[in-house]
Amino acid sequence: MKYISGDELAEIIKSDKIANKDYLVVDVRDDDYTGGNIKNALNRPSREFHMGVYDLVQKTADVKVVVFHCALSQMRGPKAARIYEETRETLKVGQDKPQEVYVLRNGFTEFQRKFKDDAALVENWEEEVWANAEDWS
């Protein structure tokens, strides 16, 4: 499993790279998705991830970098990344096109802590939701 830091992801998002073409962020949080997300991230809840993974693999065959995350990227994010990679390999989709698959280190909790005030990186952020985030870890 490869990991990417929040700073590295922020650099990609703020570069001239195009979301959903050059890179894609896949947020697999479930009910905890409310309160903010990485700009242009695709929410594919972990509880439904298996049902849509084939479609996701097909639609992202040309995307160069795919980053998965959940709240802390300890369970759901890494699991989704592994399922995605295994499905891509099984379906033999995009095998002729290089693709890097990453997990966002420390998940959205850390990312929002650092970048919540940057509209180029975080959207839909709600202070009330994150007021007690330190209690989550």
Short mmCIF file of the C-alpha atoms (twelve columns), coordinates in Angstrom:
data_MODEL
# 
_entry.id   MODEL 
# 
loop_
_atom_site.group_PDB 
_atom_site.id 
_atom_site.type_symbol 
_atom_site.label_atom_id 
_atom_site.label_alt_id 
_atom_site.label_comp_id 
_atom_site.label_asym_id 
_atom_site.label_seq_id 
_atom_site.Cartn_x 
_atom_site.Cartn_y 
_atom_site.Cartn_z 
_atom_site.pdbx_PDB_model_num 
ATOM 1   C CA . MET A 1   0.000   0.000  0.000   1 
ATOM 2   C CA . LYS A 2   1.347   3.400  -0.980  1 
ATOM 3   C CA . TYR A 3   0.537   6.475  1.072   1 
ATOM 4   C CA . ILE A 4   0.447   10.146 0.139   1 
ATOM 5   C CA . SER A 5   0.649   12.999 2.625   1 
ATOM 6   C CA . GLY A 6   -1.885  15.780 2.858   1 
ATOM 7   C CA . ASP A 7   0.757   18.237 1.686   1 
ATOM 8   C CA . GLU A 8   1.524   16.132 -1.386  1 
ATOM 9   C CA . LEU A 9   -2.169  15.828 -2.234  1 
ATOM 10  C CA . ALA A 10  -2.685  19.570 -1.721  1 
ATOM 11  C CA . GLU A 11  0.174   20.200 -4.154  1 
ATOM 12  C CA . ILE A 12  -1.493  17.994 -6.789  1 
ATOM 13  C CA . ILE A 13  -4.884  19.663 -6.324  1 
ATOM 14  C CA . LYS A 14  -3.377  23.156 -6.593  1 
ATOM 15  C CA . SER A 15  -1.272  22.273 -9.636  1 
ATOM 16  C CA . ASP A 16  -2.385  22.479 -13.250 1 
ATOM 17  C CA . LYS A 17  -3.596  18.870 -13.018 1 
ATOM 18  C CA . ILE A 18  -7.293  18.328 -13.741 1 
ATOM 19  C CA . ALA A 19  -9.570  16.606 -11.212 1 
ATOM 20  C CA . ASN A 20  -11.170 13.390 -12.489 1 
ATOM 21  C CA . LYS A 21  -8.723  13.283 -15.390 1 
ATOM 22  C CA . ASP A 22  -5.185  13.531 -14.025 1 
ATOM 23  C CA . TYR A 23  -6.151  12.619 -10.466 1 
ATOM 24  C CA . LEU A 24  -9.173  11.481 -8.514  1 
ATOM 25  C CA . VAL A 25  -9.813  11.561 -4.783  1 
ATOM 26  C CA . VAL A 26  -12.202 8.848  -3.593  1 
ATOM 27  C CA . ASP A 27  -13.735 9.490  -0.184  1 
ATOM 28  C CA . VAL A 28  -15.111 6.271  1.317   1 
ATOM 29  C CA . ARG A 29  -16.564 7.783  4.489   1 
ATOM 30  C CA . ASP A 30  -20.107 6.737  5.271   1 
ATOM 31  C CA . ASP A 31  -22.342 8.818  7.566   1 
ATOM 32  C CA . ASP A 32  -19.243 10.699 8.709   1 
ATOM 33  C CA . TYR A 33  -19.000 12.302 5.235   1 
ATOM 34  C CA . THR A 34  -20.987 15.308 6.434   1 
ATOM 35  C CA . GLY A 35  -19.077 18.345 7.576   1 
ATOM 36  C CA . GLY A 36  -16.688 18.763 4.686   1 
ATOM 37  C CA . ASN A 37  -14.759 17.032 1.961   1 
ATOM 38  C CA . ILE A 38  -11.740 17.412 -0.268  1 
ATOM 39  C CA . LYS A 39  -12.649 19.572 -3.234  1 
ATOM 40  C CA . ASN A 40  -13.923 17.521 -6.192  1 
ATOM 41  C CA . ALA A 41  -13.718 14.263 -4.227  1 
ATOM 42  C CA . LEU A 42  -16.007 11.429 -5.228  1 
ATOM 43  C CA . ASN A 43  -17.916 9.970  -2.273  1 
ATOM 44  C CA . ARG A 44  -18.228 6.194  -2.542  1 
ATOM 45  C CA . PRO A 45  -19.308 5.052  0.942   1 
ATOM 46  C CA . SER A 46  -17.440 2.004  2.200   1 
ATOM 47  C CA . ARG A 47  -20.677 0.148  2.980   1 
ATOM 48  C CA . GLU A 48  -21.544 0.299  -0.754  1 
ATOM 49  C CA . PHE A 49  -18.062 0.216  -2.222  1 
ATOM 50  C CA . HIS A 50  -18.162 -3.395 -3.435  1 
ATOM 51  C CA . MET A 51  -21.332 -2.731 -5.427  1 
ATOM 52  C CA . GLY A 52  -19.792 0.096  -7.460  1 
ATOM 53  C CA . VAL A 53  -16.139 -0.870 -7.709  1 
ATOM 54  C CA . TYR A 54  -16.402 -2.374 -11.226 1 
ATOM 55  C CA . ASP A 55  -17.959 0.821  -12.544 1 
ATOM 56  C CA . LEU A 56  -15.353 2.936  -10.740 1 
ATOM 57  C CA . VAL A 57  -12.483 0.913  -12.214 1 
ATOM 58  C CA . GLN A 58  -13.894 1.245  -15.724 1 
ATOM 59  C CA . LYS A 59  -14.504 4.984  -15.426 1 
ATOM 60  C CA . THR A 60  -11.043 5.690  -14.009 1 
ATOM 61  C CA . ALA A 61  -8.965  3.583  -16.384 1 
ATOM 62  C CA . ASP A 62  -7.233  6.698  -17.773 1 
ATOM 63  C CA . VAL A 63  -6.795  8.551  -14.473 1 
ATOM 64  C CA . LYS A 64  -3.110  8.721  -13.541 1 
ATOM 65  C CA . VAL A 65  -3.433  9.078  -9.750  1 
ATOM 66  C CA . VAL A 66  -6.241  7.748  -7.562  1 
ATOM 67  C CA . VAL A 67  -6.229  8.625  -3.855  1 
ATOM 68  C CA . PHE A 68  -8.495  6.858  -1.345  1 
ATOM 69  C CA . HIS A 69  -9.322  8.065  2.128   1 
ATOM 70  C CA . CYS A 70  -11.766 7.868  4.991   1 
ATOM 71  C CA . ALA A 71  -11.761 9.777  8.275   1 
ATOM 72  C CA . LEU A 72  -8.414  8.459  9.534   1 
ATOM 73  C CA . SER A 73  -7.353  6.190  6.635   1 
ATOM 74  C CA . GLN A 74  -6.703  3.297  8.959   1 
ATOM 75  C CA . MET A 75  -9.367  0.834  7.815   1 
ATOM 76  C CA . ARG A 76  -11.916 1.885  5.179   1 
ATOM 77  C CA . GLY A 77  -9.554  3.901  2.962   1 
ATOM 78  C CA . PRO A 78  -6.820  1.241  2.727   1 
ATOM 79  C CA . LYS A 79  -9.407  -1.530 2.260   1 
ATOM 80  C CA . ALA A 80  -11.104 0.349  -0.589  1 
ATOM 81  C CA . ALA A 81  -7.743  1.017  -2.259  1 
ATOM 82  C CA . ARG A 82  -6.867  -2.685 -2.045  1 
ATOM 83  C CA . ILE A 83  -10.260 -3.752 -3.455  1 
ATOM 84  C CA . TYR A 84  -9.923  -1.188 -6.249  1 
ATOM 85  C CA . GLU A 85  -6.431  -2.400 -7.204  1 
ATOM 86  C CA . GLU A 86  -7.474  -6.069 -7.099  1 
ATOM 87  C CA . THR A 87  -10.548 -5.358 -9.232  1 
ATOM 88  C CA . ARG A 88  -8.499  -3.389 -11.739 1 
ATOM 89  C CA . GLU A 89  -6.065  -6.295 -11.989 1 
ATOM 90  C CA . THR A 90  -8.850  -8.887 -12.295 1 
ATOM 91  C CA . LEU A 91  -10.709 -6.959 -14.993 1 
ATOM 92  C CA . LYS A 92  -7.468  -6.140 -16.818 1 
ATOM 93  C CA . VAL A 93  -8.751  -2.582 -17.258 1 
ATOM 94  C CA . GLY A 94  -6.222  0.112  -18.036 1 
ATOM 95  C CA . GLN A 95  -3.287  -2.273 -17.809 1 
ATOM 96  C CA . ASP A 96  -1.560  -0.427 -20.650 1 
ATOM 97  C CA . LYS A 97  -1.918  2.890  -18.803 1 
ATOM 98  C CA . PRO A 98  0.158   3.600  -15.714 1 
ATOM 99  C CA . GLN A 99  -1.868  4.434  -12.616 1 
ATOM 100 C CA . GLU A 100 -0.710  5.207  -9.091  1 
ATOM 101 C CA . VAL A 101 -3.087  4.272  -6.262  1 
ATOM 102 C CA . TYR A 102 -2.554  5.896  -2.873  1 
ATOM 103 C CA . VAL A 103 -4.132  6.165  0.545   1 
ATOM 104 C CA . LEU A 104 -4.203  9.613  2.138   1 
ATOM 105 C CA . ARG A 105 -2.094  9.379  5.287   1 
ATOM 106 C CA . ASN A 106 -4.173  10.257 8.397   1 
ATOM 107 C CA . GLY A 107 -7.303  10.715 6.272   1 
ATOM 108 C CA . PHE A 108 -9.653  13.633 6.030   1 
ATOM 109 C CA . THR A 109 -9.464  14.370 9.756   1 
ATOM 110 C CA . GLU A 110 -5.861  15.545 9.432   1 
ATOM 111 C CA . PHE A 111 -6.392  17.073 5.977   1 
ATOM 112 C CA . GLN A 112 -9.269  19.265 7.168   1 
ATOM 113 C CA . ARG A 113 -7.363  20.221 10.299  1 
ATOM 114 C CA . LYS A 114 -4.609  21.656 8.154   1 
ATOM 115 C CA . PHE A 115 -6.506  22.929 5.082   1 
ATOM 116 C CA . LYS A 116 -10.113 23.642 6.174   1 
ATOM 117 C CA . ASP A 117 -9.734  27.363 5.477   1 
ATOM 118 C CA . ASP A 118 -8.449  26.845 1.931   1 
ATOM 119 C CA . ALA A 119 -11.434 26.768 -0.463  1 
ATOM 120 C CA . ALA A 120 -9.213  25.354 -3.202  1 
ATOM 121 C CA . LEU A 121 -8.711  22.221 -1.090  1 
ATOM 122 C CA . VAL A 122 -11.748 21.742 1.172   1 
ATOM 123 C CA . GLU A 123 -15.412 22.369 0.437   1 
ATOM 124 C CA . ASN A 124 -18.626 22.078 2.480   1 
ATOM 125 C CA . TRP A 125 -16.673 22.393 5.745   1 
ATOM 126 C CA . GLU A 126 -18.830 22.850 8.863   1 
ATOM 127 C CA . GLU A 127 -17.188 23.939 12.094  1 
ATOM 128 C CA . GLU A 128 -19.902 22.387 14.282  1 
ATOM 129 C CA . VAL A 129 -19.154 18.919 12.914  1 
ATOM 130 C CA . TRP A 130 -15.434 19.187 13.621  1 
ATOM 131 C CA . ALA A 131 -15.628 20.955 16.989  1 
ATOM 132 C CA . ASN A 132 -15.004 17.679 18.827  1 
ATOM 133 C CA . ALA A 133 -12.854 15.953 16.202  1 
ATOM 134 C CA . GLU A 134 -9.925  15.616 18.618  1 
ATOM 135 C CA . ASP A 135 -12.126 13.248 20.648  1 
ATOM 136 C CA . TRP A 136 -12.438 10.895 17.658  1 
ATOM 137 C CA . SER A 137 -8.891  9.614  17.611  1 
# 
